Amino acid sequence: MTAADEPTHDERDAEISALRAELRRAQDQQVERWLHLVRHGEVVPASIERSLSWRLTRPVRLAQTAAGVLRREGPNKFWAIVRSRLRRLVRR
């Protein structure tokens, strides 16, 4: 390879910048996917589940979920779900 074949300093900087931008986009996509899964309750990382704040806020999250079901489904469906969950807890 001759000196004429070598990329210039500006070309290298441009390539590095382009690669960094591509890496950021890929990382952002991964973060967005992870956040989507977490937001929709599909994934809860074990490290979060073990945290004190996660355990302390569990009643609030359950109440929010219950309020959402009550609002969307009405009281009959809400109480049916509550009874079902209580039965499962008793069986354990």
Rosetta silent file (secondary structure, phi, psi, omega in degrees, C-alpha in Angstrom):
SEQUENCE: MTAADEPTHDERDAEISALRAELRRAQDQQVERWLHLVRHGEVVPASIERSLSWRLTRPVRLAQTAAGVLRREGPNKFWAIVRSRLRRLVRR
SCORE:     score description
SCORE:     0.000 S_00000001
   1 L     0.000  130.839 -178.637    0.000    0.000    0.000 S_00000001
   2 L   -95.855  169.041  179.511    1.435    3.353   -0.974 S_00000001
   3 L   -61.895  -29.232 -179.850    1.017    6.694    0.736 S_00000001
   4 L   -70.310  -26.844  179.902   -1.422    7.691   -2.010 S_00000001
   5 L   -81.508  -18.295 -178.143   -3.669    4.765   -1.064 S_00000001
   6 L   -70.325  137.790  176.267   -3.784    5.750    2.596 S_00000001
   7 L   -68.797  150.007  179.327   -6.906    7.659    3.683 S_00000001
   8 L   -75.539  167.654  178.575   -6.329   11.222    4.765 S_00000001
   9 H   -58.489  -42.540  179.678   -6.735   12.369    8.324 S_00000001
  10 H   -65.266  -37.950  178.571  -10.070   14.016    7.421 S_00000001
  11 H   -66.072  -40.820  177.395  -11.292   10.829    5.726 S_00000001
  12 H   -63.138  -45.298  178.713  -10.420    8.786    8.807 S_00000001
  13 H   -60.980  -40.438  179.234  -12.201   11.282   11.052 S_00000001
  14 H   -64.902  -42.001  179.158  -15.260   11.180    8.797 S_00000001
  15 H   -65.782  -41.972  177.964  -15.291    7.376    8.842 S_00000001
  16 H   -62.169  -43.554  178.553  -14.898    7.297   12.629 S_00000001
  17 H   -62.641  -41.489  179.417  -17.754    9.783   13.000 S_00000001
  18 H   -65.290  -42.160  178.674  -19.967    7.733   10.692 S_00000001
  19 H   -65.694  -39.552  177.308  -19.181    4.529   12.602 S_00000001
  20 H   -64.028  -41.310  178.603  -19.886    6.226   15.943 S_00000001
  21 H   -63.903  -41.198  177.874  -23.217    7.506   14.623 S_00000001
  22 H   -63.996  -41.656  177.730  -24.116    4.014   13.396 S_00000001
  23 H   -62.813  -44.206  178.371  -23.161    2.544   16.779 S_00000001
  24 H   -60.358  -42.514  178.576  -25.302    5.137   18.590 S_00000001
  25 H   -61.623  -44.256  179.739  -28.282    4.313   16.358 S_00000001
  26 H   -64.150  -42.592  178.921  -27.877    0.597   17.038 S_00000001
  27 H   -65.065  -42.043  178.859  -27.568    1.202   20.784 S_00000001
  28 H   -61.827  -39.872  178.279  -30.611    3.495   20.761 S_00000001
  29 H   -63.149  -41.660  178.608  -32.628    0.836   18.947 S_00000001
  30 H   -64.228  -43.355  179.634  -31.649   -1.751   21.556 S_00000001
  31 H   -63.784  -43.870  179.127  -32.530    0.600   24.402 S_00000001
  32 H   -61.064  -42.447  179.011  -35.882    1.444   22.796 S_00000001
  33 H   -63.352  -44.946  179.719  -36.673   -2.244   22.355 S_00000001
  34 H   -61.756  -45.610  179.432  -35.727   -3.011   25.958 S_00000001
  35 H   -62.147  -39.459  178.035  -37.807   -0.084   27.240 S_00000001
  36 H   -60.878  -45.708  179.958  -40.784   -1.231   25.162 S_00000001
  37 H   -63.644  -41.528 -179.869  -40.553   -4.720   26.650 S_00000001
  38 H   -68.156  -45.331 -179.743  -40.214   -3.372   30.178 S_00000001
  39 H   -58.379  -36.661 -176.127  -43.054   -0.858   29.739 S_00000001
  40 L   -93.283   12.141  174.380  -45.397   -3.562   28.529 S_00000001
  41 L    71.723   13.356 -178.157  -44.483   -5.926   31.345 S_00000001
  42 L   -81.751  -25.347 -178.258  -42.877   -8.441   29.037 S_00000001
  43 L  -143.280  131.065  170.626  -39.463   -8.192   30.668 S_00000001
  44 L  -130.359  110.873 -178.750  -38.341   -7.138   34.109 S_00000001
  45 L   -56.880  140.968 -177.577  -34.607   -7.477   34.602 S_00000001
  46 H   -58.198  -36.369 -179.057  -33.700   -9.562   37.643 S_00000001
  47 H   -64.729  -32.127  177.460  -31.491   -6.795   39.030 S_00000001
  48 H   -73.007  -44.113 -179.178  -34.501   -4.467   39.088 S_00000001
  49 H   -59.609  -30.697 -178.945  -36.743   -7.083   40.704 S_00000001
  50 L   -82.987  -11.985 -175.173  -34.216   -7.526   43.516 S_00000001
  51 L   -71.170  150.804  179.973  -33.916   -3.816   44.235 S_00000001
  52 H   -62.597  -42.108 -178.001  -35.431   -2.366   47.385 S_00000001
  53 H   -63.746  -36.565  178.544  -37.325    0.306   45.459 S_00000001
  54 H   -63.512  -43.829 -179.162  -38.947   -2.340   43.212 S_00000001
  55 H   -69.562  -36.638 -179.641  -40.128   -4.294   46.233 S_00000001
  56 H   -70.780  -31.549 -177.696  -41.342   -1.185   48.059 S_00000001
  57 L   -91.016    2.042 -179.417  -43.334    0.074   45.079 S_00000001
  58 H   -54.995  -45.889  178.883  -44.984   -3.284   44.359 S_00000001
  59 H   -60.050  -37.154  179.180  -48.266   -2.313   46.067 S_00000001
  60 H   -66.256  -43.585  178.853  -48.438    0.881   44.001 S_00000001
  61 H   -63.658  -40.503  177.571  -47.838   -1.022   40.756 S_00000001
  62 H   -63.854  -41.576  178.781  -50.502   -3.567   41.701 S_00000001
  63 H   -64.387  -40.030  178.116  -52.955   -0.777   42.510 S_00000001
  64 H   -64.363  -41.820  178.560  -52.236    0.927   39.170 S_00000001
  65 H   -63.457  -45.258  179.987  -52.769   -2.340   37.326 S_00000001
  66 H   -62.363  -42.360  179.316  -56.003   -2.985   39.230 S_00000001
  67 H   -62.889  -39.725  178.176  -57.266    0.542   38.533 S_00000001
  68 H   -63.850  -42.782  178.325  -56.544    0.087   34.829 S_00000001
  69 H   -64.541  -44.465 -179.865  -58.453   -3.214   34.729 S_00000001
  70 H   -59.689  -44.568 -179.884  -61.347   -1.685   36.649 S_00000001
  71 H   -65.496  -45.047 -175.771  -61.486    1.275   34.253 S_00000001
  72 H   -76.959  -43.521 -168.901  -61.207   -0.841   31.082 S_00000001
  73 H  -101.483  -20.696 -177.445  -63.183   -3.933   32.022 S_00000001
  74 L    92.403  169.251 -173.266  -65.630   -2.766   34.671 S_00000001
  75 H   -66.508  -35.517 -178.547  -66.264   -4.039   38.193 S_00000001
  76 H   -62.606  -48.432  179.017  -67.515   -7.535   37.287 S_00000001
  77 H   -65.429  -40.345  179.682  -64.388   -8.454   35.328 S_00000001
  78 H   -57.537  -51.102 -177.782  -62.204   -6.742   37.936 S_00000001
  79 H   -68.355  -30.693  175.725  -63.604   -8.826   40.816 S_00000001
  80 H   -64.102  -41.592  178.149  -63.413  -11.995   38.735 S_00000001
  81 H   -65.624  -43.156  179.471  -59.694  -11.351   38.219 S_00000001
  82 H   -60.056  -47.310  179.100  -59.201  -10.595   41.924 S_00000001
  83 H   -60.274  -43.081  179.961  -60.946  -13.854   42.913 S_00000001
  84 H   -61.340  -45.937 -179.537  -58.885  -15.817   40.404 S_00000001
  85 H   -66.389  -38.624  178.546  -55.608  -14.378   41.659 S_00000001
  86 H   -64.924  -39.627  177.280  -56.568  -14.958   45.282 S_00000001
  87 H   -60.255  -43.215  178.923  -57.395  -18.598   44.515 S_00000001
  88 H   -62.119  -40.050 -179.988  -53.965  -19.023   42.937 S_00000001
  89 H   -64.938  -40.237 -178.218  -52.287  -17.496   45.993 S_00000001
  90 H   -67.504  -34.521 -178.516  -54.185  -19.802   48.356 S_00000001
  91 H   -69.994  -22.448 -176.164  -53.207  -22.897   46.349 S_00000001
  92 L   -66.450    0.000    0.000  -49.475  -22.205   46.681 S_00000001
